[in-house]
Amino acid sequence: MKLTKKLSIIIFSFTTTLVSNAVITGTYIPVAQAIELVKNGSFELDNLVDPNNPNTTNPNITGWNKSGDPFDTSGIKISNFPQSGNQGLAIGSFVNPAYISQNLATTIGSNYNLSFSLGTDEDSSQVDNIFQAFIDESKVFEKTNSINTAGNPFTQYDLNFVATKSSTELKLGGRASYGFLYLDSVSVKPVPEPSAIGGIAVTAGLLGICLKRKKAIS
């Protein structure tokens, strides 16, 4: 066997191994970074006080803290009106906005995606509501006068933010004068860095070019 042919086989084996590892690594990066930071974002950890009576308040919301006037926070409760699963959160504050919050473990300078599903039972005949989202006391989202659309009561919202602290407070809430706001599927996950995947693709491409050149020589 000629030396050039042997060299080509060695390079081919080495390149195949690297490309295989690159593919595995490329698919692994998003999965590893997409760690859910929110605890009980689906509001499934606390049973309804009375499944047959959704107006019976369950004051327990595991993982979350309530804030606002006690009269208003008393209207925040687990409901059987979910976007997915069996339960969601009803926000029944009538006077002033009431909120739920929790602190998330974040990395300073990293990008994160916040998503949640929001609905209401208010319709166009009587509507007066507001929903807000805060990151470390900075308002990043506000929606006023959402209405119940038949067949699609929930709308999903997505927004990105950059963490400035190692512990980031997420606060969500609002009020509805003539009914309830409904919240479900709250999620915060790291945004995968595209540069890592792009670097793997470039490396694999360069190795492919090198292999073609070696084959041409042989």
Residue, then its C-alpha position, 0 to 999 in steps of 0.5 A: m500500500k502506498l504511503t499516500k493511500k495509507l495517509s488518506i485512510i488515516i485522515f479519513s478515519f480521524t475526520t469521521t470520528l471528529v465529525s461524528n463527535a461534532v454531530i453529537t455535541g451539536t445536538y447535545i448543546p441545546v438540550a444541556q442548556a435548555i434547563e427549566l429554571v421555574k419551579n411549578g410553572s404549570f401550577e400542578l403541585d397543589n391540589l384544588v381544595d374542591p375540584n367540583n367548585p373552582n371558586t374554592t380558594n387554594p392559597n398554596i402555590t408551591g414555589w411562588n410568593k404572593s405580593g400585594d394587598p391581602f384583599d387582592t392576593s386572596g384572589i390568586k388561586i389554583s384553578n381548573f382552567p389550564q392551558s395544558g395539564n389539569q390546573g392553572l393559576a387564576i388571578g382574581s384581583f379586583v382593585n389593585p394588581a396582585y403578583i406571584s414571584q420567585n427567584l431564579a438561579t441565573t448566570i450574569g450576562s447570559n440570555y434567557n427566554l421567558s414564556f407563559s400562556l395568558g387567558t381571561d374569562e372577560d369578554s368584549s361586553q365587560v373588559d378591564n384587565i391588566f397583566q404585567a411581567f417583571i424581571d428584577e423589578s424592571k417591567v418587561f411586559e404589559k398587556t391590557n384588556s385581553i379578551n376571551t376569544a371563543g375556542n382559543p382563550f389562551t395566548q402564549y407570549d415569549l420574550n428574552f432577557v439578559a441576567t444581571k444577577s446570579s439570582t433573578e426575580l421573576k414577578l408576574g401578575g395583574r388584575a381583572s375587574y369583571g372576572f379572572l386572568y388565567l396563567d399557565s405554562v410559565s417557563v424560563k430557559p437559557v437561550p443556546e449560544p449559536s456560536a458553539i454550534g456554528g464553530i462545530a459546523v465550520t470545523a467539520g467543513l474544514l476537515g471535509i475540505c482537507l479530506k478531499r484534497k488528500k484524496a485528490i493527491s492519492 
